[in-house]
């Protein structure tokens, strides 16, 4: 009996919600996030959809959004940025049949259609070798390829090719490295319903593919083909996730190996640097000891020189004191000598005044006597005194006064001597004359 279309649609909605929640969470878990309430609830603020799309496209939204939106316009703006991000990174606008307002208004049908479009476009469409096929055809080709060689598997289409569950069992066996199932044994021992239920359980346990379809409906051919396609596509998603993780693991191993090699080289270089530092340390310690020894020697030398300098300073201070005492003594002696010289000079000046006065008087007396002695001579002409006044001599320097007075005295003495001799001659001649007259 055919299922009620409304019931079938409701079942399809539940299948989509469960499938897409699982699919979205496989991305969000990379940021320690997950769908908390439901797809329509969590996507309504724009935050979860932005994170999901960034992970899906492996790119970052380059525009700022509100991380804690409350008001409707902000919710719409966040979601609009998410949709624009999709358009900017390879999704043609014609594929986007939902608006930002639809997200905020929690329109479930439009949201599920949007996620189904993304799943087909960015997951199923990646099947290698099916570029010229539809997503469903490509998925079928992939299923046949991965189950090739497994007994009992005959995938003609999605309507009938999976009704016995063997194709999914084969995929579980293919994608689990530890070979957790024995496919051939199960094929022989289990009924069709048991195989289907085993496929659902093992797929969820080992591949993370959620149970979406009723086993009995599938076996009887009543399952919605869309649900079969979506469920099967989750195997491809699991496979791709596994491949991506393996690729990421290999990349990490390669990076680790490269970093390990680099670290080893750096460790060797570091070890060489450590050895060089140790050697340098030993040299520095030796240099330090030499410097300490040199410092000690210089300190001792400095202290010795300082002591000698202090001794020298003391000696110089004593010599300075002695010199100052000598200078004071010399000054005292000089002052005494000067005082004595001044007194003597005064005495000499007084004596010179007396001598000068006496010599001037004496010279005048000599001059008078000369005039007296010659006054009876007819040819006598009185001489002008050599010094007419004492002032003519007094204003001269001491040496000049002595020289001048000495010269004048000698001159007058010579003249007087000549005069006396002449008088003697004249007396002798007069006596002779008187004798002849007698």
C-alpha positions as CSV (number, residue, x, y, z in Angstrom):
1,X,0.0,0.0,0.0
2,X,1.4,3.4,-1.0
3,X,2.2,5.8,1.8
4,X,0.2,9.0,2.4
5,X,2.0,11.8,0.4
6,X,1.7,14.2,3.4
7,X,3.2,11.6,5.7
8,X,5.9,10.9,3.1
9,X,6.7,14.6,2.9
10,X,6.9,14.9,6.7
11,X,9.2,11.9,6.8
12,X,11.4,13.5,4.1
13,X,11.5,16.7,6.1
14,X,12.7,14.8,9.2
15,X,15.3,12.9,7.1
16,X,16.6,16.2,5.8
17,X,16.7,17.8,9.2
18,X,18.6,14.9,10.6
19,X,20.9,14.5,7.7
20,X,21.8,18.2,7.4
21,X,22.2,18.6,11.1
22,X,24.8,15.8,11.0
23,X,26.4,17.3,7.9
24,X,26.6,20.9,9.4
25,X,27.9,19.6,12.7
26,X,30.8,17.8,11.0
27,X,32.0,21.3,10.0
28,X,31.1,23.2,13.2
29,X,32.9,20.7,15.4
30,X,36.1,22.1,14.0
31,X,35.3,25.3,16.0
32,X,33.9,23.4,19.0
33,X,30.4,24.3,17.9
34,X,27.3,22.3,17.0
35,X,23.6,22.8,16.3
36,X,22.1,23.3,19.8
37,X,18.3,23.5,19.2
38,X,17.6,23.0,15.5
39,X,18.7,24.2,12.1
40,X,16.1,26.9,11.8
41,X,16.7,28.2,15.3
42,X,20.5,28.2,15.2
43,X,20.7,29.7,11.7
44,X,18.2,32.5,12.5
45,X,20.8,34.9,14.1
46,X,23.3,34.6,11.2
47,X,26.2,33.6,13.5
48,X,26.0,29.8,13.0
49,X,25.5,30.1,9.3
50,X,28.5,32.4,8.9
51,X,30.7,29.9,10.8
52,X,29.4,27.0,8.8
53,X,29.9,28.7,5.4
54,X,33.4,29.9,6.3
55,X,34.3,26.2,7.1
56,X,32.5,24.9,4.1
57,X,34.4,27.3,1.7
58,X,37.6,27.3,3.8
59,X,37.7,31.1,3.7
60,X,37.1,33.9,6.1
61,X,34.3,36.5,5.9
62,X,36.2,39.8,5.4
63,X,33.3,41.9,6.7
64,X,32.5,42.7,10.3
65,X,29.3,41.2,11.7
66,X,27.6,41.5,15.1
67,X,28.5,38.5,17.3
68,X,25.6,39.1,19.7
69,X,22.6,40.3,17.6
70,X,19.3,41.0,19.4
71,X,17.2,43.2,17.1
72,X,15.7,42.0,13.8
73,X,17.6,44.4,11.5
74,X,20.9,43.1,13.0
75,X,19.9,39.5,12.6
76,X,19.0,40.2,8.9
77,X,22.3,42.1,8.3
78,X,24.3,39.1,9.7
79,X,22.5,36.6,7.5
80,X,22.7,38.9,4.5
81,X,26.5,39.0,4.9
82,X,26.5,35.2,5.0
83,X,24.6,34.9,1.7
84,X,26.8,37.6,0.1
85,X,29.8,35.7,1.2
86,X,28.6,32.7,-0.7
87,X,28.1,34.8,-3.9
88,X,31.5,36.3,-3.5
89,X,33.1,32.9,-3.3
90,X,31.8,30.9,-6.3
91,X,28.1,30.3,-5.9
92,X,26.0,31.8,-8.6
93,X,23.0,33.9,-7.3
94,X,20.5,31.8,-9.1
95,X,21.2,28.9,-6.7
96,X,20.2,31.0,-3.7
97,X,16.5,30.8,-3.4
98,X,16.3,31.9,0.2
99,X,16.5,35.5,1.6
100,X,18.1,36.8,4.8
101,X,14.6,37.5,6.1
102,X,13.6,33.9,5.5
103,X,16.4,32.8,7.8
104,X,15.3,35.2,10.5
105,X,11.7,34.2,10.1
106,X,12.7,30.5,10.4
107,X,11.2,29.2,7.2
108,X,12.2,25.5,7.5
109,X,11.3,24.4,4.0
110,X,13.4,27.1,2.3
111,X,16.3,26.4,4.7
112,X,16.3,22.7,4.0
113,X,16.1,23.4,0.3
114,X,19.1,25.8,0.7
115,X,21.1,23.2,2.6
116,X,20.2,20.4,0.1
117,X,21.5,22.8,-2.7
118,X,24.7,23.4,-0.8
119,X,25.2,19.7,-0.1
120,X,24.7,18.8,-3.8
121,X,26.9,21.7,-5.0
122,X,29.8,21.5,-2.6
123,X,29.8,17.8,-1.6
124,X,28.2,15.4,-4.2
125,X,29.5,17.5,-7.1
126,X,33.1,16.7,-6.0
127,X,32.8,13.1,-7.1
128,X,35.7,12.4,-9.4
129,X,35.0,11.2,-12.9
130,X,31.4,12.5,-12.9
131,X,31.9,16.0,-14.1
132,X,29.5,15.7,-17.0
133,X,26.8,13.9,-15.0
134,X,24.2,15.1,-12.6
135,X,24.9,14.9,-8.9
136,X,22.8,11.7,-8.5
137,X,24.4,10.0,-11.5
138,X,27.8,10.9,-10.2
139,X,26.9,9.5,-6.8
140,X,25.7,6.2,-8.4
141,X,29.0,5.9,-10.3
142,X,30.9,6.4,-7.1
143,X,28.9,3.8,-5.2
144,X,29.5,1.2,-8.0
145,X,33.2,2.0,-7.9
146,X,33.7,1.6,-4.1
147,X,31.6,-1.5,-3.9
148,X,33.1,-3.2,-6.9
149,X,34.0,-6.9,-6.1
150,X,31.6,-7.2,-3.2
151,X,29.3,-10.2,-3.7
152,X,25.5,-9.5,-3.9
153,X,25.9,-5.8,-4.5
154,X,24.1,-4.7,-7.7
155,X,23.5,-0.9,-7.8
156,X,21.4,0.0,-10.8
157,X,19.6,2.9,-9.3
158,X,18.6,4.5,-6.0
159,X,15.1,3.0,-6.1
160,X,16.2,-0.6,-6.0
161,X,20.0,-0.8,-5.7
162,X,20.1,-0.3,-1.9
163,X,16.9,-2.1,-0.7
164,X,18.9,-5.1,0.7
165,X,21.4,-3.0,2.6
166,X,24.4,-4.8,1.0
167,X,25.8,-1.8,-0.8
168,X,26.0,0.2,2.5
169,X,27.5,-2.8,4.4
170,X,30.1,-3.0,1.6
171,X,30.9,0.7,2.1
172,X,31.3,0.3,5.9
173,X,33.7,-2.6,5.2
174,X,35.5,-0.5,2.6
175,X,35.9,2.6,4.7
176,X,36.8,1.0,8.1
177,X,40.5,0.2,8.2
178,X,40.2,-2.2,11.1
179,X,37.7,-4.3,9.1
180,X,35.1,-4.3,11.9
181,X,32.7,-6.5,10.0
182,X,33.0,-9.8,8.1
183,X,31.0,-9.0,5.0
184,X,30.9,-12.5,3.5
185,X,29.8,-14.1,6.8
186,X,27.0,-11.6,7.2
187,X,25.9,-12.2,3.7
188,X,25.4,-15.8,4.4
189,X,24.1,-15.7,7.9
190,X,21.8,-12.6,8.1
191,X,18.4,-12.0,6.5
192,X,17.8,-8.9,4.3
193,X,16.2,-7.0,7.2
194,X,19.1,-7.9,9.5
195,X,21.6,-6.8,6.9
196,X,19.8,-3.4,6.5
197,X,19.7,-2.9,10.3
198,X,23.3,-3.9,10.6
199,X,24.3,-1.5,7.8
200,X,22.5,1.4,9.7
201,X,24.0,0.5,13.0
202,X,27.6,0.0,11.8
203,X,27.4,3.1,9.6
204,X,26.4,5.3,12.5
205,X,28.9,3.7,14.9
206,X,32.0,3.7,12.6
207,X,31.3,6.3,10.0
208,X,29.1,8.7,11.9
209,X,26.3,8.4,9.3
210,X,23.0,8.9,11.2
211,X,20.1,6.4,10.9
212,X,17.6,8.2,8.5
213,X,15.4,5.5,6.9
214,X,13.1,2.8,8.3
215,X,14.6,-0.6,7.5
216,X,11.3,-2.3,6.8
217,X,10.2,0.5,4.4
218,X,13.5,0.2,2.6
219,X,13.2,-3.5,2.2
220,X,9.7,-3.4,1.0
221,X,10.5,-0.6,-1.5
222,X,8.5,2.1,0.2
223,X,11.4,4.4,1.2
224,X,11.5,7.8,-0.3
225,X,14.1,7.8,-3.1
226,X,15.2,11.2,-2.0
227,X,16.0,9.9,1.5
228,X,17.9,7.0,-0.1
229,X,20.0,9.5,-2.2
230,X,20.6,11.7,0.8
231,X,21.5,8.9,3.1
232,X,23.9,7.4,0.5
233,X,25.4,10.8,-0.1
234,X,26.3,10.9,3.6
235,X,28.5,7.9,3.0
236,X,30.3,9.9,0.3
237,X,30.6,12.8,2.8
238,X,32.0,10.3,5.3
239,X,34.4,9.1,2.7
240,X,35.4,12.6,1.7
241,X,35.8,13.6,5.4
242,X,37.9,10.5,5.9
243,X,40.0,11.4,2.8
244,X,40.4,15.0,4.0
245,X,41.4,13.9,7.4
246,X,43.8,11.4,5.9
247,X,45.2,14.1,3.6
248,X,45.3,16.5,6.6
249,X,47.1,13.8,8.6
250,X,49.6,13.2,5.8
251,X,50.1,16.9,5.5
252,X,50.6,17.2,9.3
253,X,52.9,14.2,9.2
254,X,54.8,15.8,6.4
255,X,54.9,19.1,8.2
256,X,55.8,17.3,11.4
257,X,58.6,15.4,9.6
258,X,59.8,18.7,8.1
259,X,59.6,20.4,11.4
260,X,61.2,17.5,13.1
261,X,64.1,17.6,10.6
262,X,64.3,21.3,11.0
263,X,64.2,21.0,14.7
264,X,66.9,18.3,14.6
265,X,69.1,20.6,12.5
266,X,68.3,23.5,14.9
267,X,69.1,21.2,17.8
268,X,72.4,20.4,16.2
269,X,73.1,24.0,15.5
270,X,71.9,24.8,19.1
271,X,74.2,22.1,20.5
272,X,77.1,23.6,18.5
273,X,76.2,27.0,19.8
274,X,76.0,25.6,23.4
275,X,79.5,24.1,22.9
276,X,80.7,27.4,21.5
277,X,79.1,29.2,24.5
278,X,80.7,26.7,26.9
279,X,84.0,27.3,25.3
280,X,83.4,31.0,25.3
281,X,82.3,30.8,28.9
282,X,85.6,29.0,29.9
283,X,87.5,31.7,28.0
284,X,85.5,34.4,29.7
285,X,86.0,32.8,33.1
286,X,89.8,32.6,32.4
287,X,89.7,36.2,31.2
288,X,87.7,37.1,34.4
289,X,90.3,35.5,36.6
290,X,93.0,37.3,34.7
291,X,91.0,40.5,35.1
292,X,90.5,39.8,38.8
293,X,94.3,39.2,39.2
294,X,95.1,42.3,37.2
295,X,92.6,44.3,39.2
296,X,94.1,43.1,42.4
297,X,97.6,44.0,41.2
298,X,96.4,47.4,40.0
299,X,94.5,47.9,43.3
300,X,97.7,47.1,45.3
301,X,99.7,49.4,43.0
302,X,97.1,52.1,43.3
303,X,97.0,51.8,47.1
304,X,100.8,51.9,47.1
305,X,100.9,54.9,44.8
306,X,98.2,56.5,46.9
307,X,100.2,55.9,50.1
308,X,103.3,57.3,48.4
309,X,101.3,60.2,47.2
310,X,100.0,60.8,50.7
311,X,103.5,60.6,52.0
312,X,104.6,63.0,49.2
313,X,101.7,65.3,50.0
314,X,102.7,65.3,53.7
315,X,106.3,66.0,52.7
316,X,105.2,68.7,50.3
317,X,103.0,70.2,53.0
318,X,105.9,70.2,55.4
319,X,108.2,71.7,52.8
320,X,105.5,74.2,52.0
321,X,105.2,75.1,55.7
322,X,109.0,75.4,55.9
323,X,109.0,77.6,52.8
324,X,106.3,79.7,54.2
325,X,108.2,80.0,57.4
326,X,111.4,80.9,55.5
327,X,109.5,83.4,53.4
328,X,108.1,85.0,56.5
329,X,111.6,85.0,58.0
330,X,113.0,86.5,54.7
331,X,110.2,89.0,54.6
332,X,111.0,90.0,58.2
333,X,114.7,90.2,57.4
334,X,113.9,92.1,54.2
335,X,111.7,94.5,56.1
336,X,114.4,94.9,58.8
337,X,117.0,95.4,56.1
338,X,114.8,97.8,54.3
339,X,114.1,99.6,57.5
340,X,117.8,99.7,58.2
341,X,118.5,100.8,54.6
342,X,115.9,103.5,54.9
343,X,117.4,104.7,58.2
344,X,120.9,104.5,56.7
345,X,119.7,106.3,53.6
346,X,118.2,108.9,55.8
347,X,121.5,109.2,57.7
348,X,123.5,109.2,54.5
349,X,121.2,111.9,53.0
350,X,121.7,113.9,56.2
351,X,125.4,113.3,56.1
352,X,125.5,114.1,52.4
353,X,123.6,117.3,53.1
354,X,126.2,118.2,55.7
355,X,129.1,117.1,53.5
356,X,127.7,118.9,50.5
357,X,127.1,122.0,52.5
358,X,130.6,121.9,54.0
359,X,132.2,121.1,50.6
360,X,130.3,123.9,49.0
361,X,131.5,126.2,51.8
362,X,135.0,124.8,51.5
363,X,135.1,125.3,47.8
364,X,133.9,128.8,48.2
365,X,136.6,129.4,50.9
366,X,139.2,127.9,48.5
367,X,137.9,130.2,45.8
368,X,138.1,133.2,48.2
369,X,141.7,132.3,49.2
370,X,142.6,132.0,45.5
371,X,141.3,135.5,44.9
372,X,143.1,136.7,48.0
373,X,146.4,135.2,47.0
374,X,146.1,136.6,43.4
375,X,144.7,140.0,44.2
376,X,148.2,141.6,44.0
377,X,148.7,140.3,40.6
378,X,147.9,142.7,37.9
379,X,146.6,140.1,35.6
380,X,144.3,138.6,38.2
381,X,140.7,138.1,37.1
382,X,138.4,136.8,39.8
383,X,136.9,133.4,38.9
384,X,133.3,132.5,39.0
385,X,132.8,130.0,41.8
386,X,132.4,126.4,40.6
387,X,129.3,126.1,42.8
388,X,127.5,129.3,43.4
389,X,124.6,127.7,45.2
390,X,124.0,124.4,47.0
391,X,120.8,123.9,45.1
392,X,122.8,123.3,41.9
393,X,124.0,120.0,43.5
394,X,121.2,119.0,45.8
395,X,118.8,118.1,43.1
396,X,121.1,115.6,41.4
397,X,121.3,111.9,42.1
398,X,123.5,110.7,45.0
399,X,126.2,109.3,42.7
400,X,126.1,112.4,40.5
401,X,126.5,114.7,43.6
402,X,129.5,112.7,44.8
403,X,131.1,112.7,41.4
404,X,130.4,116.4,40.8
405,X,131.7,117.5,44.3
406,X,134.8,115.3,44.0
407,X,135.6,116.7,40.6
408,X,135.1,120.3,41.8
409,X,137.2,119.7,44.9
410,X,140.0,118.1,42.8
411,X,139.9,121.0,40.3
412,X,140.1,123.6,43.0
413,X,142.9,121.8,44.9
414,X,144.9,121.6,41.7
415,X,144.4,125.3,41.0
416,X,145.3,126.1,44.6
417,X,148.4,124.0,44.3
418,X,149.4,125.7,41.1
419,X,148.8,129.1,42.7
420,X,150.8,128.2,45.8
421,X,153.7,127.1,43.6
422,X,153.5,130.3,41.7
423,X,153.5,132.2,44.9
424,X,156.6,130.4,46.0
425,X,158.3,131.2,42.8
426,X,157.3,134.8,43.0
427,X,158.6,135.0,46.6
428,X,161.9,133.5,45.6
429,X,162.3,135.8,42.7
430,X,161.5,138.8,44.9
431,X,164.0,137.9,47.5
432,X,166.7,137.6,44.8
433,X,165.9,141.0,43.5
434,X,166.2,142.6,46.9
435,X,169.5,141.0,47.5
436,X,171.0,142.4,44.2
437,X,169.9,145.9,45.1
438,X,171.7,145.9,48.3
